[in-house]
Amino acid sequence: MDTQVEREILAAHADRLNAGLRGPAAYPPMTPEQQHILAPLLRLAELLSEVLVLVEPSPTFVQKLGHELALAAARSQLSLLERYRKGIVVGVATVGSALSLVGLVLFYLFRQRDTAQGTRTT
């Protein structure tokens, strides 16, 4: 059987249960094969709908959750900015170290050249 069709049947059944229908009246139209395969799931869904109660969160909870999610998103953006800044600092430090090394090598080469020229002129 097609899983998309199964999903549609189960979704239609859930909608009918939420509308208050029970038993065979809650079953959407389906073939005997589909009913044979899906009947256990449909009965389980009906039993669960009788036991489980829909819970609406309080407006205070929803507002607090929204505020906390916004803060978490802001912290995430800050940490991204901090990582970017650290990357820049490390990059600048690396370039500075490389320039220092180049400066030391040039100093050593010029000093050797000056020493060699001073030895030749005397």
Sequence and secondary structure as in RCSB ss.txt:
>XXXX:A:sequence
MDTQVEREILAAHADRLNAGLRGPAAYPPMTPEQQHILAPLLRLAELLSEVLVLVEPSPTFVQKLGHELALAAAR
SQLSLLERYRKGIVVGVATVGSALSLVGLVLFYLFRQRDTAQGTRTT
>XXXX:A:secstr
  HHHHHHHHHHHHHHHHTT  GGGG     HHHHHHHHHHHHHHHHHHHH       HHHHHHHHHHHHHHHHH
HHHHHHHHHHHHHHHHHHHHHHHHHHHHHHHHHHHHHHHHHHHHHH 
